[in-house]
């Protein structure tokens, strides 16, 4: 139960609803038991035993005779009201039974009404915390985890916790209280018969507990496999063009079907084991009832130590224990399932980020001198991508990074933005190590345009507001003009209020990239990082985007990672990388004159 102890912390803001639920459940349990006791005088009237009762009010003589006192007092009140009219007596006791059942169900509803706010509140807060944690975790975390698995944990795992949470509250309060009040009433009617019942309850409990021992393991398998097929679905939707283009539908279908087949097998095992709980507990309960009928029947018919109306009410009370006992057995299985879900959710919530702000980290709002990369080395896994790399970028300069794939260009962008931390060395902005700058203020100094135009299923305006939440329409239009995007945006059906579809798929590649640039322009940061911003574009789109980039980079410090060398000819300094090290650097003309690595790269691109 270690995981549920942690999950229960989410219920603390809603504790008033938990207290209300407990109070209402106390009354529910009380009236549930009293409703069966109220049957005794009705049965007495039906069996015409009321005629032999004393007309005078009985006297209370102590706890040992409480059952007889209670029964005689009810009989006296019925007789006093009825005045020897059996129909009036029957009407009174039926009214009493209806009233008690009405009160029982009112309090049951009120208890469920209160718990609804707690359940849904916990569901909301866990999902919010999961989302917050997901956004705050470093980029490296998601290179190891499947997206579908994160979706499964936020969706079905949290729902499983919600259902289990309700079961726990029923397990702890409503059902046990119902059993306790029922047993008290059973003891009042016949202590001897109730003692006989207790011999069989531990045996039933032991059998039920044996069934649910492996439930957590089975549930964990089901939830993990659900993450696998959701990941496959997410990958399929993201790469549908490639799947269709390479006629790989069968391959992905088989992969998906293999996962759903495993899910089918695991789910069957889990549900069949869970479904065994109800019939097993009911059969064991009926077995106890059968033994009670035999033993109690002897007390009524042979020994005469129990009257028939009390025995019938007692049997009703005994059966009244079955429903909560069955619910407890089901809830205990549900808790085991929920425990597996809680473990998976808490794994995300308790994951420590390896990129955090230092206690003495400060907010930096301005950039005044230079970016200084000092002797940094970095590796994603085993091999170093950068080796003892150093670079200075003075304010207002444009530095371009070029080289073959895998040379470490994009890694430098990831390290400056602190998506990853260096293994050795330091990156400084204005002579201050970026580890001593808060991540939030560091990233406010930076603008980022990536090779893949990352846009959201929102309007043009909504996508740009990501950069500046309080931007006016006029500011957005100005940013679009700088990025050469206004020419197509103004012709859209609803202008900046036009929805651009999932990932901006209603737009062309060049249009999407220009919107990405407009977003960076609207942010208006002093430092701009362009990670192969034109490599995925055709020649015409590239020229438009390149013009937009040049507009954007005016009076800014820029680090440009380039695949197409035609886009960086005006850079103040071109750094040529190979295997994480600088092999050449200088201006475009200087590097061409040297006829080294850069010259060969330009020559190859010219030929292509």
Order of alpha helices (4+ residues) and beta strands (2+ residues): alpha-alpha-alpha-alpha-alpha-alpha-alpha-alpha-alpha-alpha-alpha-alpha-alpha-alpha-beta-beta-beta-alpha-beta-beta-alpha-beta-alpha-alpha-alpha-alpha-beta-alpha-beta-beta-beta-alpha-alpha
